[in-house]
Amino acid sequence: MKYLFLIVCFAASVLQAADKPVRIKFKDKTELEGIVSTSINDTQGFTLKTKFGETHYNWSQIDINDLRKSNPELYQFYVQQSHGNTANASVVKIKLRDGTLLEGAVSTSPTDMQGFTFRTRFGSRHYDWTQIDLDHLKQSKPELYQFYLQQSQIDDIKTDEQITRFLRGKFVFRSEANIALKNYGRALDQVTAAMRTTQASQRTKKLSDIVSSNRPVLQAVVQQCQTLYSATRSRPLQALLISYRNAFDALVRNDYASFAYNYKFVQEALSGMD
């Protein structure tokens, strides 16, 4: 068996958890809205940027139960950090599927869905999860194994709650495989704003401009609705997915009457679920 002895230093990696404001509820019942940024080296909390500036908050200040429901991605980051930082300068042993044992420190990034990096005085090398003996990893470095599970499933929508968040435009897609959906929430916000326009001609013009600027995103939403239909057994959610799919399919085809009918049905149903 071959051994590689590695000496590395971990560089902090910062993840912007979302590109639009999110709501954070605190234990004292106050709420703030802003942009969350996290660092995988920060086990204590995160930074929230509001219009008044940036402030660091500790997990102990946050209403974790509310966080689990309102921002599952940040909640998963909290779970990961509170159970030990994945990337640190301590020596660990990583076994590859070909039997090679690597000894050193691991550098991970929350935005890297594929694997992790070893850094040595000779340079650095990236290893994909497919190269790793995951059974060995689960035993030797359980926190890194949990990080693998989080990263490999980061874009999976499996629960009814996640489907509802997708329909609201609140699900955060991170992997490059879903790059077309990364800004879908912003596109849906633009559509919502356009639908508030009372004058029909102006509303149609705004919707047309949105489609011209976001056609790949809206087409990806249509495809995602079709994919998610089989992910739930909830008849109401299935009905919403069909209507959402029909709405945005009509929108990209410039059928504004059909879009408005289906879109209104979905929005009213989602409002009733608050």
DRENLOLUM-49754 format. One line per 2 residues: number of its first residue (from 1); for each residue y, x, z of N, C-alpha, C. Coordinates in nm, 3 decimals, always signed. Layout:
BEGIN
NUM> Y X Z Y X Z Y X Z  ...
//
This chain:
BEGIN
1> -0.119 +0.085 +0.000 +0.000 +0.000 +0.000 +0.124 +0.089 +0.000  +0.221 +0.054 -0.080 +0.342 +0.134 -0.095 +0.450 +0.081 -0.002
3> +0.523 +0.175 +0.062 +0.630 +0.136 +0.153 +0.762 +0.190 +0.101  +0.861 +0.112 +0.107 +0.997 +0.154 +0.074 +1.081 +0.140 +0.199
5> +1.148 +0.248 +0.239 +1.230 +0.245 +0.359 +1.375 +0.237 +0.317  +1.441 +0.131 +0.360 +1.573 +0.098 +0.309 +1.675 +0.093 +0.421
7> +1.792 +0.152 +0.397 +1.902 +0.149 +0.492 +2.016 +0.077 +0.424  +2.061 -0.034 +0.481 +2.161 -0.114 +0.414 +2.269 -0.157 +0.509
9> +2.382 -0.194 +0.451 +2.491 -0.256 +0.526 +2.519 -0.390 +0.461  +2.537 -0.493 +0.542 +2.560 -0.627 +0.488 +2.709 -0.651 +0.470
11> +2.745 -0.697 +0.352 +2.883 -0.735 +0.325 +2.895 -0.885 +0.340  +3.000 -0.930 +0.408 +3.019 -1.073 +0.431 +3.030 -1.147 +0.300
13> +2.971 -1.264 +0.297 +2.977 -1.347 +0.178 +3.030 -1.483 +0.216  +3.133 -1.526 +0.147 +3.199 -1.651 +0.182 +3.166 -1.758 +0.081
15> +3.134 -1.875 +0.130 +3.102 -1.990 +0.045 +3.208 -2.096 +0.062  +3.266 -2.141 -0.047 +3.352 -2.258 -0.043 +3.262 -2.378 -0.051
17> +3.248 -2.453 +0.058 +3.148 -2.557 +0.066 +3.176 -2.674 -0.026  +3.300 -2.695 -0.064 +3.334 -2.802 -0.156 +3.470 -2.772 -0.216
19> +3.496 -2.823 -0.334 +3.624 -2.796 -0.399 +3.721 -2.911 -0.380  +3.689 -3.002 -0.289 +3.780 -3.110 -0.257 +3.769 -3.139 -0.108
21> +3.870 -3.204 -0.050 +3.873 -3.226 +0.095 +3.752 -3.304 +0.146  +3.706 -3.267 +0.264 +3.601 -3.340 +0.333 +3.653 -3.379 +0.471
23> +3.592 -3.481 +0.530 +3.633 -3.528 +0.662 +3.546 -3.465 +0.770  +3.610 -3.409 +0.872 +3.540 -3.349 +0.984 +3.578 -3.424 +1.112
25> +3.479 -3.472 +1.186 +3.502 -3.543 +1.311 +3.470 -3.452 +1.429  +3.557 -3.452 +1.528 +3.542 -3.366 +1.645 +3.490 -3.445 +1.765
27> +3.445 -3.372 +1.866 +3.390 -3.436 +1.985 +3.495 -3.517 +2.059  +3.623 -3.479 +2.045 +3.729 -3.553 +2.113 +3.772 -3.677 +2.035
29> +3.694 -3.713 +1.930 +3.714 -3.833 +1.848 +3.822 -3.818 +1.741  +3.892 -3.703 +1.738 +3.989 -3.682 +1.631 +3.918 -3.646 +1.502
31> +3.986 -3.666 +1.389 +3.931 -3.635 +1.259 +4.035 -3.558 +1.178  +3.986 -3.463 +1.098 +4.071 -3.387 +1.009 +4.010 -3.386 +0.870
33> +4.095 -3.376 +0.769 +4.049 -3.368 +0.631 +4.100 -3.239 +0.570  +4.014 -3.166 +0.503 +4.055 -3.041 +0.442 +3.941 -2.977 +0.367
35> +3.963 -2.853 +0.323 +3.863 -2.776 +0.250 +3.790 -2.684 +0.347  +3.657 -2.692 +0.348 +3.576 -2.610 +0.437 +3.534 -2.481 +0.368
37> +3.548 -2.370 +0.438 +3.492 -2.244 +0.389 +3.405 -2.186 +0.499  +3.290 -2.131 +0.459 +3.195 -2.076 +0.555 +3.161 -1.933 +0.519
39> +3.120 -1.858 +0.617 +3.072 -1.721 +0.597 +2.935 -1.710 +0.658  +2.842 -1.655 +0.586 +2.706 -1.643 +0.637 +2.700 -1.546 +0.756
41> +2.805 -1.465 +0.775 +2.812 -1.377 +0.891 +2.869 -1.448 +1.014  +2.926 -1.566 +0.995 +2.988 -1.640 +1.104 +2.888 -1.740 +1.161
43> +2.831 -1.706 +1.276 +2.732 -1.795 +1.338 +2.798 -1.898 +1.429  +2.929 -1.886 +1.449 +2.996 -1.970 +1.548 +3.057 -2.097 +1.491
45> +3.092 -2.098 +1.360 +3.158 -2.215 +1.305 +3.202 -2.196 +1.162  +3.321 -2.247 +1.129 +3.371 -2.244 +0.992 +3.523 -2.252 +0.995
47> +3.584 -2.234 +0.880 +3.729 -2.244 +0.867 +3.765 -2.369 +0.788  +3.863 -2.443 +0.837 +3.909 -2.564 +0.770 +4.054 -2.543 +0.725
49> +4.075 -2.559 +0.594 +4.208 -2.544 +0.537 +4.267 -2.682 +0.512  +4.376 -2.713 +0.580 +4.448 -2.838 +0.559 +4.586 -2.807 +0.503
51> +4.665 -2.910 +0.480 +4.799 -2.889 +0.427 +4.889 -2.817 +0.527  +4.844 -2.808 +0.653 +4.922 -2.740 +0.755 +4.880 -2.594 +0.775
53> +4.773 -2.552 +0.708 +4.727 -2.415 +0.721 +4.577 -2.407 +0.745  +4.527 -2.288 +0.783 +4.385 -2.266 +0.804 +4.358 -2.245 +0.953
55> +4.250 -2.308 +1.002 +4.209 -2.295 +1.142 +4.059 -2.278 +1.149  +4.013 -2.188 +1.237 +3.870 -2.170 +1.259 +3.825 -2.262 +1.371
57> +3.714 -2.333 +1.348 +3.658 -2.423 +1.448 +3.516 -2.381 +1.481  +3.482 -2.385 +1.611 +3.346 -2.355 +1.654 +3.259 -2.480 +1.644
59> +3.128 -2.458 +1.627 +3.035 -2.571 +1.618 +3.043 -2.657 +1.745  +3.074 -2.594 +1.860 +3.080 -2.668 +1.986 +3.191 -2.772 +1.988
61> +3.288 -2.761 +1.896 +3.398 -2.856 +1.890 +3.367 -2.976 +1.800  +3.259 -2.966 +1.722 +3.231 -3.062 +1.617 +3.135 -3.171 +1.665
63> +3.155 -3.293 +1.618 +3.061 -3.402 +1.641 +2.944 -3.381 +1.543  +2.840 -3.316 +1.590 +2.729 -3.276 +1.503 +2.655 -3.397 +1.446
65> +2.642 -3.503 +1.524 +2.574 -3.623 +1.474 +2.648 -3.683 +1.356  +2.780 -3.687 +1.365 +2.860 -3.737 +1.253 +2.851 -3.642 +1.135
67> +2.851 -3.510 +1.163 +2.844 -3.410 +1.057 +2.715 -3.425 +0.976  +2.605 -3.454 +1.046 +2.476 -3.469 +0.978 +2.481 -3.581 +0.875
69> +2.556 -3.687 +0.904 +2.563 -3.801 +0.812 +2.671 -3.783 +0.705  +2.786 -3.728 +0.745 +2.899 -3.723 +0.653 +2.898 -3.601 +0.562
71> +2.836 -3.492 +0.608 +2.837 -3.368 +0.529 +2.705 -3.293 +0.549  +2.596 -3.344 +0.489 +2.464 -3.283 +0.511 +2.457 -3.135 +0.474
73> +2.534 -3.092 +0.370 +2.530 -2.952 +0.330 +2.585 -2.863 +0.442  +2.697 -2.903 +0.501 +2.754 -2.824 +0.609 +2.666 -2.832 +0.733
75> +2.601 -2.947 +0.754 +2.509 -2.961 +0.867 +2.391 -2.864 +0.852  +2.338 -2.853 +0.730 +2.228 -2.760 +0.707 +2.273 -2.616 +0.730
77> +2.397 -2.585 +0.694 +2.450 -2.452 +0.721 +2.458 -2.429 +0.871  +2.502 -2.532 +0.945 +2.507 -2.522 +1.091 +2.368 -2.494 +1.149
79> +2.267 -2.567 +1.101 +2.130 -2.548 +1.150 +2.085 -2.405 +1.123  +2.113 -2.358 +1.001 +2.075 -2.221 +0.964 +2.142 -2.118 +1.054
81> +2.274 -2.134 +1.075 +2.348 -2.036 +1.153 +2.313 -2.042 +1.302  +2.294 -2.162 +1.354 +2.266 -2.176 +1.497 +2.127 -2.127 +1.534
83> +2.040 -2.113 +1.433 +1.904 -2.063 +1.459 +1.890 -1.915 +1.423  +2.004 -1.850 +1.406 +2.000 -1.706 +1.378 +2.047 -1.677 +1.239
85> +2.129 -1.577 +1.224 +2.185 -1.540 +1.095 +2.079 -1.478 +1.007  +2.063 -1.531 +0.888 +1.961 -1.480 +0.796 +1.986 -1.336 +0.758
87> +2.109 -1.306 +0.724 +2.142 -1.173 +0.672 +2.205 -1.090 +0.783  +2.143 -0.982 +0.818 +2.199 -0.895 +0.920 +2.151 -0.753 +0.895
89> +2.196 -0.663 +0.977 +2.166 -0.522 +0.953 +2.039 -0.476 +1.021  +1.963 -0.565 +1.084 +1.839 -0.524 +1.149 +1.730 -0.500 +1.046
91> +1.637 -0.413 +1.081 +1.528 -0.378 +0.990 +1.424 -0.490 +0.988  +1.386 -0.532 +0.870 +1.283 -0.634 +0.854 +1.182 -0.585 +0.751
93> +1.067 -0.649 +0.750 +0.963 -0.617 +0.653 +0.943 -0.734 +0.560  +0.956 -0.708 +0.431 +0.937 -0.810 +0.328 +0.821 -0.767 +0.240
95> +0.725 -0.857 +0.223 +0.609 -0.827 +0.141 +0.621 -0.896 +0.007  +0.604 -0.819 -0.103 +0.607 -0.875 -0.236 +0.469 -0.930 -0.273
97> +0.466 -1.012 -0.376 +0.339 -1.073 -0.417 +0.240 -0.970 -0.471  +0.292 -0.853 -0.516 +0.202 -0.748 -0.566 +0.150 -0.659 -0.455
99> +0.185 -0.692 -0.330 +0.135 -0.617 -0.215 +0.231 -0.513 -0.161  +0.338 -0.483 -0.233 +0.436 -0.385 -0.187 +0.509 -0.436 -0.064
101> +0.524 -0.349 +0.036 +0.594 -0.386 +0.158 +0.730 -0.315 +0.160  +0.835 -0.392 +0.173 +0.971 -0.338 +0.179 +1.019 -0.343 +0.322
103> +1.077 -0.233 +0.370 +1.128 -0.231 +0.506 +1.276 -0.194 +0.502  +1.359 -0.280 +0.556 +1.502 -0.258 +0.554 +1.575 -0.383 +0.596
105> +1.697 -0.401 +0.548 +1.778 -0.518 +0.584 +1.806 -0.599 +0.458  +1.822 -0.729 +0.479 +1.837 -0.822 +0.368 +1.982 -0.869 +0.360
107> +2.033 -0.876 +0.238 +2.165 -0.932 +0.214 +2.149 -1.061 +0.136  +2.198 -1.172 +0.191 +2.185 -1.301 +0.125 +2.322 -1.360 +0.097
109> +2.327 -1.453 +0.005 +2.450 -1.526 -0.026 +2.418 -1.674 -0.034  +2.500 -1.760 +0.026 +2.476 -1.904 +0.018 +2.482 -1.958 -0.124
111> +2.549 -1.885 -0.214 +2.559 -1.932 -0.352 +2.447 -1.877 -0.441  +2.361 -1.792 -0.385 +2.249 -1.735 -0.461 +2.125 -1.821 -0.438
113> +2.089 -1.900 -0.540 +1.974 -1.989 -0.526 +1.841 -1.918 -0.557  +1.849 -1.798 -0.615 +1.729 -1.736 -0.671 +1.659 -1.639 -0.577
115> +1.732 -1.578 -0.483 +1.667 -1.480 -0.397 +1.764 -1.409 -0.305  +1.746 -1.277 -0.288 +1.829 -1.198 -0.199 +1.837 -1.054 -0.252
117> +1.917 -0.971 -0.185 +1.941 -0.835 -0.231 +1.909 -0.734 -0.123  +1.844 -0.622 -0.162 +1.832 -0.504 -0.077 +1.934 -0.402 -0.124
119> +2.005 -0.343 -0.031 +2.101 -0.238 -0.066 +2.060 -0.108 +0.001  +2.057 +0.000 -0.077 +2.020 +0.131 -0.024 +2.124 +0.234 -0.067
121> +2.109 +0.354 -0.019 +2.202 +0.461 -0.060 +2.182 +0.496 -0.207  +2.074 +0.448 -0.265 +2.050 +0.470 -0.408 +2.104 +0.356 -0.494
123> +2.154 +0.252 -0.430 +2.202 +0.136 -0.503 +2.148 +0.007 -0.441  +2.149 -0.099 -0.516 +2.100 -0.228 -0.466 +2.005 -0.290 -0.568
125> +1.918 -0.374 -0.518 +1.824 -0.442 -0.606 +1.807 -0.586 -0.561  +1.809 -0.677 -0.656 +1.792 -0.818 -0.628 +1.646 -0.858 -0.647
127> +1.592 -0.935 -0.552 +1.455 -0.986 -0.562 +1.459 -1.138 -0.569  +1.389 -1.195 -0.666 +1.378 -1.340 -0.676 +1.272 -1.390 -0.577
129> +1.289 -1.516 -0.536 +1.191 -1.574 -0.445 +1.051 -1.573 -0.506  +1.041 -1.581 -0.639 +0.911 -1.582 -0.706 +0.837 -1.449 -0.691
131> +0.909 -1.342 -0.654 +0.847 -1.211 -0.635 +0.794 -1.191 -0.493  +0.829 -1.283 -0.402 +0.803 -1.265 -0.260 +0.675 -1.335 -0.216
133> +0.600 -1.270 -0.126 +0.486 -1.333 -0.061 +0.542 -1.428 +0.045  +0.554 -1.555 +0.012 +0.622 -1.650 +0.098 +0.543 -1.681 +0.226
135> +0.410 -1.673 +0.219 +0.330 -1.693 +0.340 +0.359 -1.584 +0.442  +0.369 -1.461 +0.393 +0.403 -1.348 +0.480 +0.545 -1.363 +0.533
137> +0.637 -1.406 +0.446 +0.777 -1.424 +0.486 +0.790 -1.527 +0.597  +0.713 -1.634 +0.587 +0.718 -1.741 +0.686 +0.682 -1.689 +0.824
139> +0.590 -1.591 +0.830 +0.547 -1.536 +0.958 +0.638 -1.423 +1.007  +0.682 -1.337 +0.913 +0.755 -1.217 +0.953 +0.905 -1.240 +0.970
141> +0.961 -1.333 +0.894 +1.106 -1.355 +0.898 +1.132 -1.504 +0.879  +1.101 -1.587 +0.982 +1.110 -1.733 +0.967 +1.249 -1.783 +0.931
143> +1.355 -1.714 +0.980 +1.490 -1.762 +0.946 +1.522 -1.739 +0.799  +1.469 -1.630 +0.741 +1.489 -1.607 +0.598 +1.405 -1.706 +0.518
145> +1.288 -1.741 +0.570 +1.206 -1.841 +0.503 +1.277 -1.976 +0.503  +1.343 -2.011 +0.613 +1.419 -2.136 +0.619 +1.536 -2.132 +0.521
147> +1.596 -2.014 +0.506 +1.703 -1.998 +0.409 +1.649 -2.021 +0.267  +1.530 -1.968 +0.241 +1.465 -1.991 +0.111 +1.444 -2.140 +0.086
149> +1.394 -2.212 +0.187 +1.372 -2.356 +0.171 +1.503 -2.428 +0.141  +1.607 -2.390 +0.214 +1.737 -2.454 +0.193 +1.789 -2.428 +0.051
151> +1.780 -2.301 +0.008 +1.834 -2.266 -0.123 +1.751 -2.325 -0.237  +1.619 -2.327 -0.221 +1.534 -2.376 -0.329 +1.542 -2.527 -0.345
153> +1.586 -2.595 -0.238 +1.594 -2.741 -0.243 +1.738 -2.792 -0.234  +1.834 -2.702 -0.256 +1.973 -2.734 -0.225 +2.030 -2.847 -0.310
155> +1.979 -2.864 -0.432 +2.029 -2.970 -0.519 +1.936 -3.090 -0.526  +1.829 -3.090 -0.445 +1.735 -3.201 -0.449 +1.796 -3.325 -0.384
157> +1.788 -3.437 -0.453 +1.829 -3.565 -0.395 +1.701 -3.646 -0.375  +1.664 -3.664 -0.248 +1.536 -3.727 -0.219 +1.548 -3.853 -0.135
159> +1.656 -3.866 -0.059 +1.669 -3.978 +0.033 +1.766 -4.083 -0.020  +1.755 -4.203 +0.033 +1.847 -4.310 -0.005 +1.991 -4.274 +0.034
161> +2.005 -4.206 +0.147 +2.139 -4.164 +0.191 +2.201 -4.067 +0.090  +2.121 -3.974 +0.039 +2.171 -3.878 -0.060 +2.206 -3.948 -0.191
163> +2.126 -4.047 -0.230 +2.155 -4.123 -0.352 +2.287 -4.197 -0.337  +2.308 -4.257 -0.220 +2.434 -4.327 -0.196 +2.552 -4.231 -0.202
165> +2.535 -4.112 -0.147 +2.642 -4.012 -0.153 +2.667 -3.969 -0.297  +2.562 -3.960 -0.376 +2.580 -3.928 -0.518 +2.663 -4.036 -0.588
167> +2.630 -4.163 -0.561 +2.703 -4.273 -0.624 +2.849 -4.275 -0.582  +2.877 -4.228 -0.462 +3.016 -4.223 -0.415 +3.090 -4.099 -0.467
169> +3.017 -4.011 -0.536 +3.079 -3.889 -0.586 +3.092 -3.781 -0.481  +3.012 -3.789 -0.374 +3.025 -3.699 -0.260 +2.914 -3.594 -0.250
171> +2.815 -3.599 -0.339 +2.707 -3.501 -0.331 +2.754 -3.371 -0.396  +2.733 -3.259 -0.327 +2.780 -3.130 -0.377 +2.666 -3.057 -0.447
173> +2.676 -3.041 -0.578 +2.578 -2.965 -0.656 +2.623 -2.819 -0.661  +2.529 -2.727 -0.638 +2.566 -2.586 -0.628 +2.495 -2.496 -0.728
175> +2.374 -2.531 -0.768 +2.299 -2.439 -0.852 +2.351 -2.439 -0.995  +2.328 -2.327 -1.062 +2.372 -2.313 -1.201 +2.298 -2.411 -1.291
177> +2.179 -2.454 -1.249 +2.104 -2.550 -1.330 +2.176 -2.684 -1.340  +2.260 -2.712 -1.242 +2.336 -2.838 -1.242 +2.486 -2.813 -1.257
179> +2.519 -2.711 -1.333 +2.661 -2.673 -1.346 +2.745 -2.786 -1.403  +2.687 -2.870 -1.488 +2.763 -2.981 -1.547 +2.802 -3.083 -1.442
181> +2.727 -3.088 -1.331 +2.755 -3.188 -1.227 +2.841 -3.134 -1.113  +2.876 -3.006 -1.118 +2.949 -2.947 -1.006 +3.083 -3.015 -0.982
183> +3.148 -3.061 -1.089 +3.279 -3.123 -1.074 +3.275 -3.274 -1.099  +3.156 -3.333 -1.084 +3.146 -3.476 -1.116 +3.226 -3.561 -1.018
185> +3.236 -3.518 -0.892 +3.314 -3.592 -0.795 +3.461 -3.600 -0.834  +3.512 -3.490 -0.886 +3.652 -3.488 -0.929 +3.672 -3.582 -1.047
187> +3.576 -3.583 -1.140 +3.587 -3.672 -1.256 +3.582 -3.819 -1.212  +3.495 -3.850 -1.114 +3.487 -3.987 -1.066 +3.613 -4.029 -0.993
189> +3.676 -3.935 -0.923 +3.803 -3.965 -0.858 +3.910 -4.000 -0.962  +3.908 -3.930 -1.075 +4.003 -3.958 -1.183 +3.978 -4.097 -1.241
191> +3.850 -4.132 -1.256 +3.816 -4.264 -1.309 +3.863 -4.373 -1.212  +3.840 -4.352 -1.082 +3.882 -4.449 -0.981 +4.033 -4.469 -0.985
193> +4.106 -4.359 -0.997 +4.252 -4.369 -1.004 +4.296 -4.444 -1.129  +4.230 -4.418 -1.242 +4.265 -4.486 -1.366 +4.240 -4.635 -1.358
195> +4.133 -4.674 -1.288 +4.099 -4.816 -1.276 +4.198 -4.893 -1.190  +4.279 -4.822 -1.114 +4.382 -4.890 -1.034 +4.506 -4.924 -1.117
197> +4.513 -4.871 -1.238 +4.626 -4.899 -1.326 +4.619 -5.044 -1.372  +4.723 -5.119 -1.348 +4.721 -5.262 -1.377 +4.739 -5.294 -1.525
199> +4.818 -5.216 -1.595 +4.842 -5.243 -1.737 +4.723 -5.196 -1.820  +4.663 -5.287 -1.895 +4.538 -5.260 -1.966 +4.550 -5.143 -2.063
201> +4.658 -5.139 -2.141 +4.673 -5.033 -2.240 +4.683 -4.896 -2.175  +4.756 -4.888 -2.063 +4.768 -4.761 -1.992 +4.635 -4.721 -1.930
203> +4.563 -4.820 -1.876 +4.432 -4.792 -1.816 +4.336 -4.739 -1.921  +4.334 -4.801 -2.038 +4.247 -4.756 -2.146 +4.283 -4.614 -2.190
205> +4.413 -4.586 -2.198 +4.457 -4.451 -2.238 +4.411 -4.347 -2.138  +4.424 -4.377 -2.009 +4.381 -4.283 -1.905 +4.231 -4.260 -1.910
207> +4.155 -4.368 -1.928 +4.009 -4.354 -1.936 +3.969 -4.272 -2.058  +4.035 -4.295 -2.169 +4.006 -4.218 -2.291 +4.032 -4.070 -2.269
209> +4.143 -4.038 -2.202 +4.175 -3.897 -2.174 +4.072 -3.835 -2.081  +4.026 -3.912 -1.982 +3.926 -3.861 -1.888 +3.796 -3.830 -1.961
211> +3.754 -3.919 -2.050 +3.631 -3.896 -2.126 +3.644 -3.772 -2.213  +3.758 -3.756 -2.277 +3.780 -3.639 -2.364 +3.769 -3.509 -2.285
213> +3.814 -3.510 -2.160 +3.814 -3.389 -2.078 +3.684 -3.368 -2.001  +3.608 -3.475 -1.982 +3.491 -3.467 -1.893 +3.363 -3.522 -1.956
215> +3.354 -3.525 -2.087 +3.237 -3.586 -2.151 +3.104 -3.526 -2.104  +3.088 -3.391 -2.100 +2.959 -3.336 -2.052 +2.927 -3.378 -1.909
217> +3.031 -3.386 -1.824 +3.010 -3.426 -1.684 +2.961 -3.570 -1.677  +3.027 -3.659 -1.750 +2.991 -3.800 -1.747 +2.852 -3.824 -1.807
219> +2.819 -3.750 -1.911 +2.685 -3.760 -1.969 +2.579 -3.711 -1.870  +2.613 -3.608 -1.791 +2.521 -3.558 -1.689 +2.501 -3.662 -1.579
221> +2.607 -3.738 -1.546 +2.596 -3.845 -1.448 +2.499 -3.952 -1.498  +2.510 -3.987 -1.626 +2.421 -4.086 -1.686 +2.275 -4.039 -1.673
223> +2.250 -3.913 -1.705 +2.115 -3.858 -1.698 +2.065 -3.853 -1.554  +2.152 -3.818 -1.462 +2.113 -3.809 -1.321 +2.075 -3.946 -1.266
225> +2.146 -4.051 -1.307 +2.112 -4.187 -1.264 +1.971 -4.225 -1.310  +1.937 -4.187 -1.431 +1.803 -4.215 -1.482 +1.698 -4.139 -1.401
227> +1.729 -4.015 -1.366 +1.636 -3.932 -1.289 +1.615 -3.988 -1.149  +1.724 -4.034 -1.087 +1.717 -4.079 -0.948 +1.654 -4.217 -0.933
229> +1.644 -4.291 -1.041 +1.589 -4.426 -1.033 +1.449 -4.425 -0.970  +1.369 -4.326 -1.005 +1.233 -4.319 -0.952 +1.226 -4.252 -0.815
231> +1.342 -4.204 -0.763 +1.343 -4.134 -0.635 +1.359 -4.230 -0.517  +1.383 -4.358 -0.545 +1.399 -4.455 -0.437 +1.317 -4.581 -0.465
233> +1.272 -4.643 -0.357 +1.203 -4.770 -0.368 +1.295 -4.886 -0.332  +1.418 -4.853 -0.298 +1.515 -4.955 -0.260 +1.562 -5.029 -0.385
235> +1.533 -5.157 -0.392 +1.576 -5.238 -0.507 +1.728 -5.240 -0.522  +1.805 -5.256 -0.410 +1.951 -5.254 -0.425 +2.002 -5.122 -0.484
237> +1.946 -5.009 -0.438 +1.989 -4.880 -0.492 +1.949 -4.865 -0.639  +1.830 -4.913 -0.672 +1.787 -4.908 -0.812 +1.882 -4.988 -0.901
239> +1.925 -5.105 -0.850 +2.020 -5.187 -0.925 +2.152 -5.115 -0.943  +2.197 -5.046 -0.837 +2.322 -4.972 -0.846 +2.311 -4.856 -0.945
241> +2.197 -4.787 -0.943 +2.176 -4.675 -1.036 +2.176 -4.723 -1.180  +2.114 -4.838 -1.206 +2.113 -4.894 -1.341 +2.256 -4.928 -1.384
243> +2.331 -4.993 -1.296 +2.467 -5.032 -1.329 +2.557 -4.910 -1.347  +2.537 -4.809 -1.262 +2.616 -4.686 -1.275 +2.585 -4.616 -1.406
245> +2.456 -4.613 -1.438 +2.414 -4.552 -1.564 +2.476 -4.627 -1.681  +2.469 -4.759 -1.678 +2.526 -4.840 -1.786 +2.677 -4.824 -1.795
247> +2.741 -4.813 -1.678 +2.888 -4.799 -1.675 +2.932 -4.673 -1.746  +2.875 -4.560 -1.709 +2.924 -4.434 -1.765 +2.870 -4.408 -1.905
249> +2.756 -4.468 -1.937 +2.711 -4.463 -2.075 +2.809 -4.540 -2.164  +2.855 -4.656 -2.115 +2.954 -4.734 -2.190 +3.086 -4.658 -2.200
251> +3.124 -4.590 -2.091 +3.251 -4.519 -2.091 +3.254 -4.408 -2.196  +3.147 -4.330 -2.205 +3.147 -4.220 -2.303 +3.139 -4.274 -2.446
253> +3.097 -4.402 -2.460 +3.095 -4.465 -2.593 +3.222 -4.547 -2.619  +3.320 -4.536 -2.526 +3.448 -4.606 -2.538 +3.433 -4.758 -2.535
255> +3.327 -4.806 -2.472 +3.308 -4.950 -2.453 +3.366 -4.984 -2.315  +3.497 -5.002 -2.309 +3.565 -5.014 -2.181 +3.536 -5.145 -2.109
257> +3.510 -5.252 -2.183 +3.479 -5.380 -2.120 +3.346 -5.372 -2.043  +3.244 -5.316 -2.108 +3.114 -5.301 -2.043 +3.124 -5.204 -1.926
259> +3.202 -5.097 -1.944 +3.220 -5.001 -1.835 +3.282 -5.070 -1.714  +3.391 -5.143 -1.736 +3.464 -5.207 -1.626 +3.374 -5.304 -1.549
261> +3.292 -5.381 -1.621 +3.204 -5.479 -1.557 +3.104 -5.410 -1.464  +3.035 -5.309 -1.514 +2.935 -5.240 -1.434 +2.997 -5.156 -1.324
263> +3.109 -5.093 -1.354 +3.177 -5.010 -1.256 +3.223 -5.094 -1.137  +3.281 -5.210 -1.165 +3.329 -5.299 -1.059 +3.213 -5.344 -0.970
265> +3.100 -5.377 -1.031 +2.982 -5.419 -0.955 +2.939 -5.309 -0.857  +2.934 -5.185 -0.904 +2.890 -5.074 -0.820 +2.989 -5.050 -0.707
267> +3.118 -5.048 -0.738 +3.219 -5.020 -0.636 +3.222 -5.127 -0.528  +3.207 -5.252 -0.567 +3.205 -5.359 -0.468 +3.081 -5.349 -0.379
269> +2.969 -5.313 -0.439 +2.845 -5.298 -0.361 +2.857 -5.182 -0.264  +2.914 -5.069 -0.309 +2.929 -4.953 -0.222 +3.027 -4.985 -0.108
271> +3.131 -5.061 -0.136 +3.226 -5.099 -0.032 +3.158 -5.183 +0.075  +3.064 -5.265 +0.034 +2.991 -5.348 +0.129 +2.893 -5.270 +0.213
273> +2.865 -5.144 +0.174 +2.771 -5.060 +0.247 +2.841 -4.973 +0.350  +2.974 -4.978 +0.358 +3.049 -4.897 +0.454 +3.021 -4.941 +0.597
//
